[in-house]
């Protein structure tokens, strides 16, 4: 066969031919291998590789199939994948399209479970000190489970029988690949409630599911669920599976219940038992109170018998009162007689001579006191008179009258204002001069005082050099001014 007889194919034709050949030869296969490079795309498809010690086979699990898997594919897990072999022309690879996949055996899942348990325990998520006590009687209980299964009916029925409480149900898938994410989101959602809105915040959480195989319960072994249970601020009861089933959420929860019904029994006490216990304690309290009152009454009776009777106490007191009342008149008469005798004796000692002698003695003492008092009074009056005269002389020397007697005068304006400077004077201004013997009314005439710059009262202008000596100026009395006198002597006062 020569190369010229070989048919020339395009890459796409060759890839399509290979695809038909592989899919026709290997329709459905079951492959056992270890998962490697597991990756979930944003579309929901899961891409992985199956390998053993000598070969590697690529695999893909479409979103619909991946959502029905009973476990979450992880690296290192040995599985058995069932599907059809195909090719991917875009990269010249062959791969298996997975329709079903399951762990290679329970031993593989248990080994993975044990390894994950050790890792989470090393972080302290299962420590006993992290676990919180359950509330004795929660007002609101949050239940995370499937809303259509028998589990929720069993829990509600058991709560109704024991102690009816308000129940909030958060519906989730309890099996399959989406179960772990929904359960973790429900735990976080209940914890995010603050109790101020229409939905109250639960006081207790119950995560419940019925029994099943290890693959069915695998969602409760996922790390996201375990961490959500460990971080829950609300106390949490794990009720997953039957009594023999154990998942990792059981170790992280605050309390593990063997069944969902047992979780309801842990959540609330029996109301009938509480009523009976309360009634029993109330009856015991009434009985104890009655016995205490009986003991106190008996003791009071014993103490009363030891006390004397009131009639006996009043009898002796009444007798003493009668005796005192009989002695009282005699005692009053005796005291009155005694006081009368004392008064008579005192009156007999007061004679007329002694009275006169006493009056004379008092008179002599009064005369002696008056003789000593008169000189002292005269001396005190003289001393006060001398002090008054000295004060008068001081007042006279300091008053303006003394200044006037030395030849000075005081000028006052018409309103009584004292004129202290020549600048206060104006020609024709009426002024009043106060002198030693009285006041005089003057009028300011034109002219300037020697060495001054203003008018003077009743003065003439100063003479110029070489002129005749001026005549002695006299004060003129204004025609309109009335004659005023000083000191009542009838003479008009002179300014000079």
Protein Blocks (a to p, Z undefined) as FASTA:
>chain_A
ZZklpccddfklmmmmmmmmmmmmmmcdcdddddehiacdfkopacdddddfkbccdddd
dfklmmmpcbdcdehiacdddddddddfknopacdddfbdcdfbfklmmmmmmmmmmmmm
mnopmgfklpccddfbdfbdcddddfkbmklmmmmmmmmmmogcddddddddfedjklmm
mmmmmmmmmmmpgolambdcdfbdcdddddddfklmmmmmpfklmmmmmmpmbdcdddeh
jfklccfklmmpmbdcfbfklmmmmmpccfklmmmmmmmmmmmmmmmmmmmmmmmmmmmm
mmmmmpccfklmmmmmmmmmmmmmmmmmmmmmmmmmmmmmmmmmmmmmmcfklmmmmmmm
mmmmmmmmmmmmmmmmmmmmmmmmmmmmmmmmmmmmmmmklmmmnopacdddfkopacfb
fklpcehiacddddfkbccdddddedddehiabdcehiacdddehiacdddddddddfkl
ccddehhlopacdfZZ
